[in-house]
Amino acid sequence: MIRSLVIQPQRYYPHARESRELPRGSSYRMAYGDRKSWYIDDSWCCIQWYKSKYILPYCIEVEAKAPLYLPVSIQHPDIHWQYMLQGGYGINEVMGHGLLLTEGYQHQIYAACGDFLSYVPLGRHLIVGYNIVTDWLDKHREPAAAELEDLPQILLPDQLYRSEPAPITAAMLTELYYILQHPEITGIQQDTNIYAAVGRLQSLHQQEENPDRAPVHPLKQKIESIHRYIDHIVEKNDLVPYIQQIADHFSITINRLQKIHKKLYNESLQDYIGTKRLEQAVKLLAEGKTIKEVTYLQHYHDVPAFSNAFKNKYGVPPSQHQP
């Protein structure tokens, strides 16, 4: 897929230093993402993008110790969905030093080929966006991709158009964090999970446009994202974080998380984690791992602790699940 949005700081700051590594202090590292960073005096900016055939999510982060102007080149006409998680940005040719998109808001923007100068004020700025191959979107979605008449705000005639900015909902935020913090997974499941998250974002936008449709409760979506997050960790045989850390990770209080989880699933989140660890243990035992190896891989304190948990869940000792 063609990366249509390209940042070129050296056009405005010839002394900018370029790197393929993320700056110290950057907020997120996209799994399997390509990245590029620039250091401009005491400031920095970076862009990460996840390459797939049909969908290209990206994350742009800027630490501006002074107001910055960042030249942007659009190399392929596209519609972008953009979400301002922190700070804000403007376009110099459109509104001088005013901000086009501010923290907590999202919009769609159509960009034809060409160049413009973006502007960010002092502070930290974080924008997440994605674009989709239009032909593929047309085939998989009704109605088809947004036409220019659906983007009523003309920023630069024949070059930039956008929708009316709207608040980022809690459900959208859940999917954005999922894209940003998605763990590395081998094989095509990585693409599948990213596509699913973007698909859910598209559905959320359709619900915003068609409020008569029955909405999916945003807290349920957030907890489903937490489940996927936990599932991926367990499948990798990594240590599941404490529930407080999970709650912080997904911007929800631990009391609310535990209460809603119990109400929706009739079990605690801790019980859910325990079940997933034991389901993974069954798979590992079937693959020929020893009980001691499974105890270590699933981070139980010792073999008796694992054996007791297993027997309480399945009614038989783990040895009966070995080939």
N, C-alpha and C positions, 0 to 999 in steps of 0.2 A: 504494500500500500504506500502511496506517495505521502510523505510528511508535508502537509501544505503550509503550515505555519512555522516560519524560521526566524529566530531572534538573531540580530547581527549588531551587537553593541560596538564593535570596532568601527563601524561606520560613523558613529558619533564620538566615540572615545578611542582614538587610535592606539592609546597606550594600554587598553584593556588586555589583561592576560587570560588566555583561554586554557581550560583544563578538561579532561575527561572524567575527573573525580568530583564528587559532590563536596561543597564547602563544609568545613567544620561548623556544626550548629544547624545544618539543614534539617527540616522536620521529618521528612519521609524518604524512604528509598524504595522505589517501585520495583517489585520482583521482575527480573529478566528485562528491566527497562534499559534503553540506551540513555545516555546523559551527557550533558555538556554544561560547563560553568564558565563564568567570566568574573574576574576580580577587577574592580574599578576603584582605584585608591583604597579607601577603607570599606567600600561597599562591595556587594557581590550579587549576582543573579545566576540562576541555573534553570534548566529545563530538562525534564525526564519524559520519555515517551515509550509506550509499550507497543511494539510493532506486531500487527497481525494482518491478515489478508483483508478484512472488511472494516475493522473498528480500530481507531487509534486514540486511546486515552493519553492525556499528557498532564503534567504538573509543572507549573512555573512558580518559582519562589524567588523573592527579592529581599535582600537586607540592605536598605538604603540609609546610609549615614548622612546623606544629603539628597535632595530631590534628583531623580535620574530620568534621562530620556533614553529610551531603548528602541532603536529602529526595528521594525517588523516587516518581513517580506512574505507575501502570500504567493506561493508558487503553484497553487492548484485551486481553482474555485471550489468552495466548500461551505457547508453550513456547520457551525460549531455550536455545541451546547457548553456554556461556561458558567462556573460557580465560584464566587468570590468568598473563600473561607476566611480570609484575613486581609485587612487593609483595603486597597482599592486601586483602580488604574483609570487613566484617561487617555484620550487621543489628542495630541497637540493640535492637529489640523482642524479638529472639530470644536473643541471648547477650551482651548488654552490650558490653563492649569486646573480646570474643573475635572471632577472624577466622573467617568462614564459608568462604572460599575463599582458599587461599594460593598463593604463586608456584610455577609448574610443574604446577598441577592444573587440571582441567576438570570441569564438571558440566552436567547439564540442569536447568533450573528452570522450573516452571510457575507463572505469576503471573496471578491473577485481577485484575479491576479493583480498585483501591484504592491506598492510600499507605503507605509505610513509610520509616524513617530508616536510611540506610546510614552506615557508619562506616569511615574509613580512618585508620590511624596515621601518625605522622611518616614521611616518605620519599616516594619516587616509586612510583606504582602505574599499571599498564597492563593493561587487560582488553579482550579482543576477544570479540565475541559476534555472534550472528545469530539471527533467527527466520524461519520459513517459513510462508506461508499454509497452514493445515492442510488445507483441501480439495485444494489443489494437491499437497501432500505425499502425501496419501492416494492420489491418482490415480497417482503416479509411484513409489511405494515400497511394498515388502512386507517386513516388516509395516508397518502404517500408523503414523502419528505416535504417539509415546508417550502412553499413557493414564496416569491418576493412579496406578494400581496399579504402573506401572513406575517411579514416582518415590516411593520408600518413605519418604523423610524428610519429615515434616510440620514446616514452619517456622512458619507462621501458619495455623491451621485455616481452610479455605475460601478461603485467599488465596495462600499460598506453599508449594510442594512441590518437592523436588529429588531427584536421583539421588545415589548414593554418589559422592563426588569420586574421580577417578582421575587418574593422571599423564598429562600431555600427552606424546604420543609424538613421536619425531623426524619421522615422516611428517605428523602433524597440524601440527607447528610449521612445516614447509615450506609447507603450504597457507595457514596464517595469515599468514606473511610475504608470500606471493604476493598475498593480498588487501590487505594493508597497503601494499605497495609496487608495486602494479599500475600500469603507465604509462597515461597517458590515450590512448585510442584512439577515433577518431571512429566513429560508426555503432553498430549493434546488437552488434558484436563485444565491446564493453565489457561489456554484460549477459551475453553468452554466456560470457565468460571467468570472470566472477564466479560465475555459476551452476555452471560446471564445477568451480571450486575448492570451493564449498560441497558439491557432489555428491560430490567425492572425500572431503571430511571426513565426510559421512554414511556413505560406504562404509567408512571407517576405523573409525567407531563400530560398524558392523555386524560388522566383523571382530573387534573387541574383544569383542562380545557373543557371537560364534560363532567361537571360536578354532579349530574344526576345519576352517574354510574355509582354502584356501591363501592365505596372506598375500602382499601385494606387498612386496618388499623396501624398507624405508624409505629406504635410500641411493639406490636407483634412482628412487624418487619424488622425492627431493630433486634429483637431477640432471635429471630431466624438468622440474621446476619451473625449474631454471637454464636449460635449453634454451628454455622459453617466455619467460623473462625476456630472454634474448639475442635471440630471434626478434623480440620486440616492439621492442626498441631498434633492431635493424637495419631493420625495416620502417618505422620513423619516420626513418630516415637519421641517427640519432644516433650518437655515438661510443661504442663498446662499452668498458666499463671494463677496466682491467687484471685479469688472472685473480686476483691477490691480493685486489683489491677485491671481485670477485665472490665469492670464497671467504669473505671477512669478512662480506659482505652476507648469506650463507646459513649462517653459523655452522658452517663446515667448514674444516679446515686445507687449505692449498693442496696439500700433498703427497698427502693423502687424496683430495682432489677429482681431481687428475690421475691418480692410480693407479686409482681406481674407474672414472673415465670411460674410460680406456684399456681396462680389463678388460671393461666392458659394451659399448662401441661400437667397439673396435678402432681407435680414433683418439684423438688428443689433443684436449683442449677447444679449444686454439688452432686446430687444423685444422677443428674444427666451426665455429668463429667465421668462419674464412676462407671456408669453403664457403657459409655463410649470406650473407656480404657479396657474394660473387660471384653467388649466385642472385639477390640483390636488384639487383645490377648488370645482370644480364640483363633483368630486368623494366624497369629504368629506360631501358636502351638501346632496348627494344621500344617504350617510350612516346615515343621521339623525343629523349631527352636526348643531348647530345654526350658524347664520351669524356671531355673535360675536365670537364664538369659531373658525370659519374658519378664521376670520380676525386675531385672535391671532396666530393660527397654521401656517398661511402662512406669518406672520410677516409684515402685513400692518400696517400703522401708526394708523389708526382708521377705524371705520366702514364706514364712508362716502368715505374714500379713496378706500377701497376695493369695495364698491358698485359701485362707478363711474368707476373703472377699469373693473369690471365685465360687466357693462352695455355697456361700449365702445367696449368690445370684442364680447359679445354675443347679444347685442341689447335688452336684458331684464334684470330686476333686479335679484339678486341672490335668492330672495324668490321664484321665479318661478321654481327653480331647486331643491326645497325642496320637500320631499315626502308628 
